[in-house]
Amino acid sequence: MNIIIDTHIFLWLAGDVKKVSKKHMRYLEDLDNNIYLSSMSIAEIMIKRSIGSLKFEADILEILEEMGIDILDFDARSAIMLGKLPMYHRDPFDRMIISQAIINDYKIISVDNKFKLYDCELL
């Protein structure tokens, strides 16, 4: 199964893994699953870090490699899907992750209940 993790899930994995539910950890630890972090999550972290709203000094690429998590690049098809999504969620980064999940038919791990309003599968 292909799974995109939401930004907060990545931050929890990198800093306070106890915040990740046992249910979600089962998906993340299952070697049959392909786990992805959206390039938009990396952009979100970098923006928040640069404006001082997030303290995260670790090397994201190094952490991803250590965890065996791949990067899912944001492509034109995902960008076009943004225009078709209803405005249930106003966070642009979350909307981009949702559009990637829909376009690629990937599942999402997030604790954000607004994801359930979209035509994507939330684990």
N, C-alpha and C positions, 0 to 999 in steps of 0.2 A: 504494500500500500504506500502511496505517496502522500506525505503529510507536510504541510507548512506550519511552522510554529509562529505564533504571534510574538511581537517584540517583547512583551513582558515575560513570556515563557522563556525566551532566550536569556533575558536579564536574570531571571530566577535561577536558571541552570548555571549561569556563570557566577552568580554571587550568593544565592541562598536557595539551594536546591530543595530544601525542606518545604518551600512554598508550593512546589509542583505536586499535584495530587498523585496518589498511588495509581489511580486509573490512567492518568496521562503518562506517568513514568513507565507503565507497562507498554504503551505504544512506542515510547521513545527508546526503550531498551530492546524492543523486538528487532532482531537483526534482519528480519524479512521486510521491514519497513524502510523506506527511503525518507529521511528527514531533511527538510529544507528551511532555510531562513531567507525571506525575501530580501532582495537588494534594497527595497524600500524601508525595511526595518533598519538596515545599516544606515541609510540616509537619515531616518528618524533619530537614531541614537547620536549620530554625528552632529545633527542640527541642535538637538537638546543639549548635548555636551558643550558645543561652542557658545551657546547663549547662557550657559550656567544653570540650566534647569535639571541637569542630570550629571551626577558624578559617576563616571565610568571611564577609567583610564586604561583598562586592559586592551590588548591587541585583539580585536574582534576576529580577524582572519586566523590568527593562531588558535584562539579558543575554538572556532568552528572546526578547524583541522583536527584538534585534539579530541573533540566530541564526535567527529565523523559526520558533521552536518554540512550539507552542500548549500551553495548559494543559488537561489532562483532569481535570475535576472528578470527585470520588468521589461516586457516587450510591447510592441505596437498593438498587438491584439488585445492585450490586457488593458492598455490605455484606452482603446476604443470601447471596451466593455464598461469602463468607468462612466461613460456617457449614457449607458443604458441602465445603470443601477438606480433604484429608487433611493431617495435621501433619508433612509432610516437612520443612517449613521453619518455624522458630520466630520469625523476624523478622517482626513485625506489618506493617511498612511494605512489605516484599517481598511478603507474602501479599496485601496490598491491591492492589499493582500487578498481581500475578498474577490476582486476581479481576477487575480491570478489563479485562485482556487477554482473559480467557475470555468475559466478558459481552459485550464489544464486538467480539470476534473480531479483535483487533489482535495484531500480532507484538511481541516484546520484544527489545531489545538490552540484554544484560547479560553479564558474565563469571561470574556466579554459577551454578555447575553444578546447584545444587538446583532451579533453575527448570525444568530438563529433566524432573524427576520429575512435573510437573503437565501437565494437558491444555491446554498453550498452546504456541505456536510460538516458539522461541528462535532468533534469527538469529545 
